[in-house]
Amino acid sequence: MISITGEYLLNIIERHVNRTITDRRNHPTQELSTEQVNDATNEEIADFILSIPYFDERIKNFILGISNEQTIIISQSWEIAFMVRVGKWAESEEWLHGVFRLSMSKVEGENKAFLTLPY
């Protein structure tokens, strides 16, 4: 068990998104810019966090810094589950091609792919 901050989880997200952001930007519906940066912008990271359907609102709020908690305690298995879900969404057609809707960001009912805060 380790104590982590939202910034720690944000760094994991950024690493995954930065691997695929070029694919998302080069999609035909995206406007190309000659001055695009290699890393994801803050807006792109925020879009990713808000749209990911595998996290509950408490995780999203914790990562975005709008939660009462400053740190949480996680297990290694929770951290691995977090990384798997981030990677899955970063590589998904919905994310890469922008075909998601914010309503997709909430997974209803019992779903093994859905992750909540560990407490």
N, C-alpha and C positions, 0 to 999 in steps of 0.2 A: 504494500500500500504506500502510495506517495501523495503528497499534497501538491496540487497544481493550480494555476491561475487560468483565466480565460485566454490570456495571451499565449500560454503554452499550447492550448488547443488551436488557437488562431494560427500559430506557426505551422502546425501540422496541416491545417487546411491550405495555407498559402503554398506549401511545398507541393501538394497534390494539384492544386489549381494551376500553378505555374507550369506544370508539365503539359497541360492540355489547353491552356488559354489561347494559344496560337490557332489551334483547330477551331475553337469557338469563334474567334475573331474572323477567321477566313471563311466562315459559312456564307453562302451566297446572300442571305438576308441581312448580314452585318455590313455596315458601311466601312470600307477600308480607309485607313489613314496612313499617310506616308511617314508620320512621326510616331507610330505606335511603339510603346515600350515593350520590353520582353516580359516583364513581370506583370501580374494581374494588378489592376488598379484597386483602390479602396472600394470603389463602387462595384466592381466585378466580384470582389470578395464578399461584400455585403449581399449582393444578389445571390451568390452561391449559398451563403448561410441561410438566408430567408427562404430559398427555394428547396433546400434539401429535404426530402420527404422522410428521412430516416431518424430525425431528431425531434424530440418534443420541444415545446416552446421554452421550457426552463433551460435546456441546454443552449438553445439559440440566444436567449437573453443573457446567460452566463458568458458566452463567448463574446457577445456584443457589448458587454460591460453595463448592462441595464438590469442587473440582478442584485439582490441584497448580499449575496455571497461573494466574497473576494477570492476565496480558495475553496476547492473541494478535494476530498480524498478519494482516489480511485485505485482500483486493482490493476494489475498488468493485463488481465483478461478484458477489463472494461476498456483500457487504452487500445488494445488490439482491435476490439470490436468497433471502436470509434474510427480508427484508421481504415479498417476495411470498408466501413460505410462511406467515409469521405472519398476513398479511392473509387468505390463503385459509382457514386454520383458524379465525380469529376470525369469519369470515362463514359458516362451514360449518353445515349442519343438525345435524351430530353434536355440535358444540360448543354451539351456541345452544340445543339442545333436550336436551342431556345424554344422548344415546343412545350415547355412546362407552363403551368399556370400556378399562381401562388396558392390556389386552393389545393394543388397537389402536394403542397408542403406539409400537409397534415395527414398522417396515416391513421385511419380509424380502426378501432377494434384490436383484437389480438393479432399482432403481426410480429414474427420473430425478427424481422429486419429493423424494427423500430427500437431506438435506444433512448433511455431516459437517464436523468442524473442518478448516480449510484445510491442515493439515499432518499 
